[in-house]
Amino acid sequence: MRNMKRVGAAVLAGSMVVAGSAMAQTTGTDYSSILSGLDTSTAITAIVGAGVIVAGVGFAKWATKKVARFFG
């Protein structure tokens, strides 16, 4: 009985490997559409947005000090 379990597990594993390699050969991986959604305006908007976030922290500190000096 133990031997039959081992043989059954080996056959199952072998069939899964064969099926997996067959699927990999027929379908393949299609990377052709990765860059199709990327537009230059999207990239520029992202860069400008990141710059605004980085500069916003410094501007907020500067503005806070300016207002505090005005009232202080």
Secondary structure, 3 states (H helix, E strand, C coil): CHHHHHHHHHHHHHHHHHHHHHHHHHHCCCCCCCCCCCCHHHHHHHHHHHHHHHHHHHHHHHHHHHHHHHHC
